[in-house]
C-alpha cells in the first residue's frame, strides 16, 4: 500500500514502538507524499514532467488545474534548491546530455527532515563476448556455499595462481540483512576480479528451486535446511546484474562432480605447509578448469621405482582429454569377457589366458612383471610371473592355450 505495510500495522502497536499518534501520523503522511515520473527518450534532459538540468536546476510541469502556480514559462514550477548527485553522477550526466530517458522520484524523509530526489535508468544490454575472448586473461572461479564464497584465480592453462580467497556472508536475520550480506560479498568478489585483471567469473549452474522437501532430498533434515536457505537464484541474479556494471562476463558451468573430483585431484596437491586447502577451494579449481575447457581429473602417479623416461611423466594433467567433453568415464569391460557380447566365439586376440592359480597374464609385450617370448602360433612360452617356479622356458606354460589346442 501507499506508505508501506509495516508502517500501517505499526498504527495498532504505538506503545511498543514508543511513538505517539501525531508522530506516527507525520511519518505516515511523509511516506505517502511523493512525486514520481518515468523518463522519455528524445525529450529535453530525458524527462518532460520532472526535469533536472546539468546545472542541478529542478523544475516540475504542473497539471492544468495548478497552472496558475507556475513561476516559469510553459506551466513549469522551478524549485529554489539545486540538485546534486553523489553516486554515478557521471553516468547520469551522460544520459541527460544526449536526452536519454531518466526516471525521477521526489520524496520526503520525516526522520531526517530532508527531501530527496532519486534518479534511475535502465542500462543498455551488455554485448555478449565470445567465450574465448572472455577467458583470454584467465578466470576467477567461485564455489558457492551456504555461508561463504570460495574463490581461486586460474590462468589460461588452468593452473591456480596465488592463494584461495574466501568471502563470507550470513544468511540469518531479515530479508534486508540477507540482501546486504550478499551484496557486500559480491562487491568484494568483483573488486578482487578487477584487481586480478580477469574479465570472467566462473560459477556453477545450480538449480535448487524445484523444492527442498523430504521427497527430493531424503530424511536428512540438516541437508534440507541447508538447501532451502541456499540463495542460489538470488545470488546468481545479483551477481549477473552487478557484474554487468563492471563489464565482467559470467560463465556458468555444469556442477557435476566438481566437489568430488576437486577434492580427489586438487585438494592434496595444493596443500602446503603454510596453506590449508579446503574441499571448497579445490572445488573452485575444478569449476575454473571446466570453464576454461580443461579436464578436471589428473592422472595418477606410477610407483616410485618405475618413474623413468620410458614410462612417461604421468603426474601431468590429462591433456589428451582436453578436446573432449568432461564427464563420467565409461566402465571398461571385464578382460575375461568378450567385448562383442555373450555367445560369441573368442579368438586368440580377444582371449586373456589365466594360470591354474587364477593369475591373469597380460598379453602386452614388454610387461615388466613377466619374462616372455611368443611362438609362431601366438601362444605364450614363458609367461609365468616372477617368483613362480615351473617349467623351463621355450615351452608353453598354459594348459588351455588356443594355439596349442589348434595344433593338437
N, C-alpha and C positions, 0 to 999 in steps of 0.2 A: 504494500500500500504506500501511498504518498506519505513520506515521513518515516517509514520504517516499521516493521512488525514489532521489533523489540521495544522501541520507544512507545508504541501503542499499548503493549502489555504492561509496561512499567507504570502506566497510569493507575493500575489497580494495586501496586505494591510500592507506594511512595514512601512509606515508613521504613521499609527495608533498604531502599536506595538513599535515604536521607535527604529527600527533596520535598519541597513544599509544592503546593498546587500551582502557584504563579511561576515558580522556577521551571516546573515541568512544562507549563503552557508556553513559556518563552522558547524552550528547546523544540517543542512541537511546531510552533509557528516558523521557527528558523529552518527546521528540516523540511517543511512543506513549501518554503518560499525560495524558489529558484527559477532560473530562466535558461532555456536551452534552445539551440538552433543547429540543425545539420548544415554542413557546408555544401557549396555548389561550385563545381569546376567551371571556369570561364567568367565567374563574377569577380568583381574587384576584391582583392585580398582573399578570395576563396569563400566568402560568406556575405550574403546580402543583408541578412537580418541583424547579426551581431558582427560588426566589422572592427578589426584591430589592425591598424596600420603599422608600418615598420618602425615608426617613432614611438609606438606604445599608446596611441590615441584610441580610445574605446568609444564607439558610437552604436546606438540601437535604433533600428527603424520602428517607429511607433505604429500601432494599428490606427485605422481611420477614426475610431472613437476617441483616441487620445492625441490626435494630430495637433490640437491646439496647445499641447505642452511642448512641442518641438522647439529646440533652440538652434537648429541648423537647417539648411535647405533640404528639400525633398522629404520632409516629415521625419527627420532624424533627431535624436537626442544624444548629445555629446557629454560624456562624463568628465569631471574635472581631474580625477585621479588617472595617472598613467599606469600602463600595464607593463610588467617586466617578467620575463620567463627566465628561470634559473636552470632548468633542465631541458636539454635538447633545443636550446634557443636557435642554434644554427639550422637545424632541420626545419623548424617552424618558419624561420625567415626565408629559407629557400622555397618553401611551398607558397607563401603569400606573394613572393616576388613574381612567380610565374602563374599566379592566380589558380592554384590547385585547391581542392576542397579541404576545408578545415572546420571541424565542429567545435562549438564553444558551449560551456555551461557556467553560468554565474550563480553562486550560492553563498549563503551566509553561515559562518561558524559562530554559534552563540557562545560556546565555551571560551573562545579566544576573542570574540568581538570583532572579527575581521570578515571582509568579503574576499572571495577567491574566484578566479577565472581559470577554468580548466580547458585546455585545447587538446583535441585528439584528431587523428587522421589515420587512414589505412595505408599501410606500407605496400609498395608495389611488390609483386611476387618476385622472389629471388630467382635468377636464372639457374637452371639445372645444369650443373657442370658434368662432363663425363667422369666416370669413376676413376679413370686413370689420372685425370688432371687433379681431382680432389685428393688422391693418395700420393701425389708426386713428392710431397715433403714428409711422408710418414703419416702416422695416425696416432691418436690418443685413444686407447681402449678403455672402456668403462664396464665394470661388472656391478650391476645394480643389486643392492641388498636392502633389507627392510630397515636398516639403521645407518648405512653409510654407502658411499660410492668408492669402490676400489679402482684406482686409476694407474695406468702404466703407459708410458710413451714407447712406441716401436718405430724403428726406421723402415725404409722401403724394403729391406731384406728380411723383415720380420724379427729382428733382434731387439730385445729390450734395451732401452737407453736410460741411464740414470737409475734411480730407485723408484719403488712404488710410492704412490700417494694415496691418502685416504681423506675423504671429505664427509664427515658425519652429519647426521640430521636426526631430529627427534620427532616421531610421529604421534606422540601423545599430546593431549590437550585439544583445544578447539580447532575449527577449520582454518581460522585466520593464522593461528600459530603454526599449524602444519604447512600452510602455504608459504609462510615466511621462511620456515626452515628449508623447504625445497628450493625456494628462490635464492636463498643465501648459498646453499651447497652448489647449485648450478652456476651461480655467479663466480664462485671460486674455481669451478671446473673450466669455465670459459676463459677466465683470466690465465689459468695455467696453460691452456691450449695456445693462447696468443703468445705467451712468453716462450713456449717451446718452438714456435714458428710453424706448427702444423696447421693444416686447413681442413681437417676432417676429424670427427669423433665417431668411433665405432661402438655401438650398443647392441644388446640382444633384442630380438623381436619377440618379446614375451607377450603372452595373452592370458591374463588371469581374470578376464571379465565375464566368463561364461558361468561363473558360480564357484563357490568355495565350500560347498556343503559336504556332508558325510558321503553322499553317493559318488562324488568325484575324487575326493582326497582321502577316503578311508576314515578310520576311527581315531586318528591321531589329532587330538584337539589342539595341541600346540602348533602343529604344522598348519592346520586350518586357520588358526588365528593369525599366523604369520602371513599366509597367502591373502587373507581378507584385508589386512591392513597394509599390504604392499602396494604403494601408489604407482602401479605400472603405467596406466593410461595417463594419469595426471603428470607424472614425471616426464613421460615421453612427449606429451603435448607441450609442456612448459619448456623442455629442452629444445624442441624444434623452433618454437617461436623466439626464444632468447638467442639461439644460435644464428637465426636469420638476421638478427640485428647486427651481429658481429661478422657476417659473411663467412660462416663456418658451416661446412656440409656435415650432415648426419648420415652415417652408413649403418643400416640395420642388417644384422646377420642372423643366421639360423642358430638358435641356442642349443641345439642338440649336442650333448656330450662335452660341452665347453668346460664345465666344472670338473667332470670326471677325468677327461683327458688332460686338462690343465694341471690337476693335482698329481696325476701319474707321471707326466713327462716334463713338467716345468717347475714344480714346487721345490724339489730337492736340488736340481742343478742351479737354481737361482738363489738358494740359501747359502749365506756366507757366515763367517764368524762374527761379523758386525751387523748382519742384516737377516732378519727373520721373515721369510716369505710365507704368507698365509695361503690358504686354499683359494681365497677370493682374489688375491693378487695373481696367482697362477691362472685362474680363470680369465682375468683381464688380458693376459698374454695370449691365451687361446682365442679370445674374441678378436683381438687385433690381428693375429695371423690369419684367421679366416677372412677378415675384411680385406686384407692385402692379397688374398689368393694363395697363401702358402698353407701347406698341411700343418696340422696341429701336432700329430704324434711324431716322436723321434724314434729312430732305430735303436734297438738295444745293443749294448756293447758286448763284444765277444769275451771269452775268458782271457785272463791276463797272459797266459802262456801262448796264445795264438794271435796276439796283436802284432802282426807283421805286414809287410807290403803286399804279400800275395793275398792276404785276407781282405785288405782294403780298410779304409778308415770308416768304421761303422757308427762312430759316435756323432757323425754329422747328421744334419736333419735330412729327412727323406725328400730330397729334391726331385726324385723320379716321379713323385705323385703330384707335383705342383700343377701339372696340366689337367689333371682330372678333378672331379668334384669330390670334396672331402665328405666321407660318410662311413658307415659301418662296413668293415671289410667282410667279404663272404667267407664262410667257414670252408676250408679246403676239405675235399672228400677223404675218406679213410684210405690210406695207401693199400690196405689189403683188399679193397673192393674195386670192382671195375667201374671206371667213371662213366661208361656208357649205359650203366644200369644193370639190374639183376637179370640173370638168364642169358647173358651174352658170353660167348666163349672168349676167354682171355688168351692173348698171345704172349710171347716172350717179352715184348717191350712193355706191356702193362702189368705183368705179374711181378710181385715182390716176394722173393723166396724167404723162408724163415727156417731157422735151425730147429733141432729137436728140443732145445731148451726154450724156444719161443723168442729168441733174439732176432730182431728184424735186421736184415743185411741190406745196406744201401747199395744200389747198382751204380752209383755215381763213381766215375773213375777218379782216382787220386784222393779218396777219402782218407783222412788222417788215421782213423782208428782201425784200418784193415790193411793187410798185405795181400794184394790181389793181382791176378792176371786172368785174362779171358781167352777161352779156346775159340776155335773157329765156329762151333755151333752156338756160341753165346753163353755157355754155362760158366759158372764161377769156379775157378780152380782152387785158389787159396783165399777164401772169403771168410775165414774164421776170425773173430775179434781177437785182439791181443789178450793173452792170458788164458786162452782156451787151448789146451793141448789136444792134438788129434792126429790125423793122417798127415803124411808128407805132402809137400806142395807139388803141384803138377797133376794131382788127381782131383776129381770133382768131389766137393765136400757136401753135396746136397743129395738127399735121398729122393727128392721129387723134382729134380732138375728137368725142365721141359725139353732141353736139347738132348740130354742123355736118354730120356724116355722115348723121344722120336727115333733115336738111332737104334734102340732096342727093338 
